[in-house]
Amino acid sequence: MLYVHVQEVQELRDLERTFFTFLHMIAQHGFSSIFLSSESSHLLNDIIQSIMLALYEHKDALVRKVC
């Protein structure tokens, strides 16, 4: 049972790392204007909140660096 929980936590961390790396690549390659468009601007606040939370609380140093 404990192994399943540990595995789920690791999978969640991997997913978060992929999400933040994806956001980093969008910003790095000049596609950040996608989030400023009228169709998706409502998502920008959620993205910023996710980044700010990860900056302070994420255990993975690589994720904090990307943020």
C-alpha positions in Angstrom: 0.0 0.0 0.0 2.8 2.4 0.9 4.6 1.6 -2.4 1.5 2.6 -4.4 1.3 6.0 -2.5 5.0 6.7 -3.1 4.6 5.8 -6.8 1.6 8.1 -7.2 3.6 11.0 -5.5 6.5 10.4 -7.9 4.2 10.3 -10.9 2.6 13.6 -9.8 6.0 15.2 -9.4 7.0 14.0 -12.9 3.8 15.5 -14.3 4.4 18.8 -12.6 8.0 18.9 -13.8 6.7 18.3 -17.4 4.1 21.0 -17.0 6.6 23.6 -15.8 9.1 22.6 -18.4 6.4 23.1 -21.0 5.6 26.6 -19.7 9.2 27.4 -19.7 9.6 26.3 -23.3 6.6 28.4 -24.3 8.1 31.5 -22.7 11.6 30.8 -24.0 10.5 30.4 -27.6 8.3 33.5 -27.7 4.9 31.8 -27.6 3.8 33.4 -24.3 1.5 35.7 -26.3 -0.8 32.7 -26.6 -1.8 33.2 -23.0 -2.4 36.9 -23.5 -5.0 36.3 -26.2 -8.6 37.0 -25.4 -9.5 33.3 -25.8 -7.0 32.1 -23.1 -6.2 35.1 -21.0 -8.4 33.7 -18.2 -5.9 30.8 -17.8 -3.0 33.2 -17.2 -3.9 33.8 -13.5 -4.1 30.1 -12.9 -0.7 29.6 -14.5 0.9 32.4 -12.5 -0.5 31.0 -9.3 0.9 27.5 -10.1 4.3 29.0 -10.8 4.3 31.0 -7.6 3.2 28.0 -5.5 5.9 25.8 -7.0 8.6 28.4 -6.4 8.1 28.1 -2.7 6.7 24.7 -2.0 8.0 22.2 -4.6 10.5 19.7 -3.4 12.3 19.3 -6.8 15.1 21.8 -7.2 14.9 21.5 -11.0 11.2 22.5 -10.9 12.0 25.5 -8.7 14.8 26.6 -11.0 12.5 26.3 -14.1 9.9 28.4 -12.3 
